[in-house]
Amino acid sequence: MIIDTHAHIGKVLSFDMTIEQILYSMERYGVDFTLLSNIEAVENDHEGNPVPKRFQKPQNELLRQTVELVRPHRERLGILIWMKCRCEQPDRETVSLIRENRDLIYGIKLHPYHSRTAPDDPRLEPVYELARQFDLPIVSHTGGCEEARSIHLYNAAKTHADLNFVMVHMDLGTDNKEAIDLLGKLPNLYGDTTWVPVSSTLEAVRRWGSEKILFGTDNPIDGKDTLLHNKTGDRSLYQEYFNEFRAMVSPGEYADIMYRNAKRLFHIG
């Protein structure tokens, strides 16, 4: 079994990702369940500039749209709510939407790089209260700017010990060492494999155990065959996770990373 805990839909900036691409790739590459977030909630572009308001959609509108897209595929897809931390706060409508669609919603997604708002910023307290109310894990991008450094997610996890936090990418574009160090300091802090070299995942498992890592991909960021090759046609990192990685860890460790931790953390199945 394989559960992908980090995928996307949405068309904004240079991104164009669809439900159809995700379902195609799941079928072709043997992924049983996928958690996705709607990337159209980005508040800042790749250079950190605010996205003009005329190109942004309200948070609740995006959640309603995501629910409509995912509902027909609820046996295979689940939602991570992408929170617009810089521009908006959750409100009564947000609470109602979650309550009405709790069967589809598995967690809350933060993106400090595309909101330029760190997870330990006091403005996120209403988001954490929402997570607490509905028992939802917090899944956050790490890497690329100061606000997105893993230390800020660690700070948030330390302050909110009753919530679970996942460091997506474990500091994208780095050697992952700081994130791996932090991983073992809190019982409610986890990492994921999205664009993380297998060598870093092996180091995290060696130091802290296989219970601390979840499988994630960013699918379908490089198109419908993201899990096979990148945009230049080179073999995808995830082919190594599907194949060679299996022989580098025990069967139990492989099961933990590829699906068991996700089932436990997100209450899937």
CORMO-V815924 format. One record per backbone hydrogen bond with DSSP energy under -0.5 kcal/mol. CO is the residue of the C=O (numbers start at 1). NH is the residue of the N-H. E is the energy in kcal/mol with one decimal. If there is no record, write none. Layout:
BEGIN
co:CO nh:NH e:E
co:CO nh:NH e:E
END
This chain:
BEGIN
co:2 nh:32 e:-2.2
co:2 nh:33 e:-1.4
co:3 nh:5 e:-0.7
co:4 nh:35 e:-2.8
co:6 nh:217 e:-1.1
co:6 nh:218 e:-3.2
co:6 nh:219 e:-0.6
co:7 nh:37 e:-1.7
co:9 nh:39 e:-2.9
co:10 nh:17 e:-2.5
co:12 nh:15 e:-3.0
co:15 nh:12 e:-1.1
co:17 nh:10 e:-2.9
co:18 nh:22 e:-1.7
co:19 nh:23 e:-2.9
co:20 nh:24 e:-2.4
co:21 nh:25 e:-2.4
co:22 nh:26 e:-2.5
co:23 nh:27 e:-2.1
co:24 nh:28 e:-2.4
co:25 nh:29 e:-2.7
co:26 nh:30 e:-0.8
co:26 nh:31 e:-1.7
co:30 nh:32 e:-0.5
co:33 nh:4 e:-2.6
co:34 nh:36 e:-0.5
co:34 nh:78 e:-2.3
co:35 nh:7 e:-1.6
co:36 nh:80 e:-3.0
co:37 nh:9 e:-1.9
co:37 nh:39 e:-0.8
co:38 nh:41 e:-1.4
co:39 nh:42 e:-1.7
co:40 nh:57 e:-0.6
co:43 nh:51 e:-2.8
co:45 nh:48 e:-1.7
co:49 nh:45 e:-3.0
co:52 nh:55 e:-2.2
co:53 nh:56 e:-1.6
co:58 nh:62 e:-2.1
co:59 nh:63 e:-2.0
co:60 nh:64 e:-2.4
co:61 nh:65 e:-2.3
co:62 nh:66 e:-2.5
co:63 nh:67 e:-2.5
co:64 nh:68 e:-2.1
co:65 nh:69 e:-1.9
co:66 nh:70 e:-2.5
co:67 nh:71 e:-2.8
co:68 nh:72 e:-0.6
co:70 nh:73 e:-2.6
co:71 nh:74 e:-1.3
co:73 nh:76 e:-2.4
co:73 nh:77 e:-2.3
co:76 nh:34 e:-2.2
co:78 nh:36 e:-2.7
co:79 nh:81 e:-0.5
co:79 nh:106 e:-3.0
co:79 nh:107 e:-1.1
co:80 nh:82 e:-0.6
co:81 nh:83 e:-0.7
co:81 nh:109 e:-3.3
co:83 nh:85 e:-1.6
co:84 nh:88 e:-2.5
co:91 nh:95 e:-2.1
co:92 nh:96 e:-2.4
co:93 nh:97 e:-2.8
co:94 nh:98 e:-2.3
co:95 nh:99 e:-2.6
co:96 nh:100 e:-2.6
co:97 nh:101 e:-1.3
co:99 nh:102 e:-0.8
co:101 nh:104 e:-2.1
co:101 nh:105 e:-1.0
co:104 nh:79 e:-3.2
co:104 nh:106 e:-0.5
co:106 nh:137 e:-0.7
co:107 nh:81 e:-2.5
co:108 nh:139 e:-3.4
co:109 nh:83 e:-2.5
co:110 nh:141 e:-2.0
co:111 nh:114 e:-0.6
co:111 nh:115 e:-0.8
co:112 nh:116 e:-1.5
co:114 nh:43 e:-2.4
co:114 nh:44 e:-2.1
co:118 nh:121 e:-2.0
co:121 nh:124 e:-2.3
co:122 nh:125 e:-1.8
co:124 nh:127 e:-0.5
co:124 nh:128 e:-2.1
co:125 nh:129 e:-2.2
co:126 nh:130 e:-1.8
co:127 nh:131 e:-2.3
co:128 nh:132 e:-2.3
co:129 nh:133 e:-2.3
co:130 nh:134 e:-1.8
co:131 nh:135 e:-0.7
co:131 nh:136 e:-2.3
co:132 nh:135 e:-0.6
co:137 nh:108 e:-2.6
co:137 nh:139 e:-0.5
co:138 nh:140 e:-0.5
co:138 nh:166 e:-2.4
co:139 nh:110 e:-2.8
co:140 nh:168 e:-2.6
co:142 nh:172 e:-2.5
co:145 nh:148 e:-0.7
co:146 nh:149 e:-1.7
co:147 nh:119 e:-0.6
co:148 nh:143 e:-2.0
co:149 nh:152 e:-1.5
co:149 nh:153 e:-0.8
co:150 nh:154 e:-2.6
co:151 nh:155 e:-2.3
co:152 nh:156 e:-1.8
co:153 nh:157 e:-2.6
co:154 nh:158 e:-2.6
co:155 nh:159 e:-2.0
co:156 nh:160 e:-1.8
co:160 nh:163 e:-2.0
co:164 nh:138 e:-3.1
co:165 nh:190 e:-2.6
co:166 nh:140 e:-2.6
co:166 nh:168 e:-1.2
co:167 nh:170 e:-0.7
co:167 nh:192 e:-1.3
co:168 nh:142 e:-1.3
co:168 nh:171 e:-0.6
co:171 nh:174 e:-1.5
co:176 nh:180 e:-2.4
co:177 nh:181 e:-2.5
co:178 nh:182 e:-2.3
co:179 nh:183 e:-1.9
co:180 nh:184 e:-0.8
co:181 nh:184 e:-0.7
co:182 nh:185 e:-1.9
co:182 nh:186 e:-0.5
co:183 nh:186 e:-0.5
co:186 nh:189 e:-1.0
co:188 nh:165 e:-2.8
co:190 nh:167 e:-3.4
co:191 nh:214 e:-2.1
co:193 nh:196 e:-2.5
co:195 nh:197 e:-0.5
co:197 nh:200 e:-0.7
co:197 nh:201 e:-1.8
co:198 nh:202 e:-2.7
co:199 nh:203 e:-1.7
co:200 nh:204 e:-2.3
co:201 nh:205 e:-2.5
co:202 nh:206 e:-2.5
co:203 nh:207 e:-2.2
co:204 nh:208 e:-2.8
co:204 nh:209 e:-0.5
co:205 nh:209 e:-1.7
co:209 nh:212 e:-1.3
co:210 nh:213 e:-1.1
co:212 nh:191 e:-2.7
co:214 nh:193 e:-1.5
co:215 nh:5 e:-2.6
co:218 nh:221 e:-1.9
co:219 nh:8 e:-2.2
co:220 nh:223 e:-2.4
co:223 nh:226 e:-1.8
co:225 nh:228 e:-2.2
co:225 nh:229 e:-2.5
co:228 nh:236 e:-2.7
co:230 nh:233 e:-1.7
co:234 nh:230 e:-2.4
co:236 nh:239 e:-1.2
co:236 nh:240 e:-0.7
co:237 nh:240 e:-0.9
co:237 nh:241 e:-1.2
co:238 nh:242 e:-2.4
co:239 nh:243 e:-1.6
co:240 nh:245 e:-3.1
co:243 nh:246 e:-1.0
co:243 nh:247 e:-0.6
co:244 nh:247 e:-1.3
co:244 nh:248 e:-0.5
co:245 nh:248 e:-1.3
co:245 nh:249 e:-0.8
co:250 nh:254 e:-2.6
co:251 nh:255 e:-2.2
co:252 nh:256 e:-2.3
co:253 nh:257 e:-2.1
co:254 nh:258 e:-2.6
co:255 nh:259 e:-1.9
co:255 nh:260 e:-3.0
co:256 nh:261 e:-2.6
co:257 nh:215 e:-1.5
co:258 nh:3 e:-3.1
co:259 nh:263 e:-2.4
co:260 nh:264 e:-2.1
co:261 nh:265 e:-3.0
co:262 nh:266 e:-2.6
co:263 nh:267 e:-0.7
co:263 nh:268 e:-1.1
END
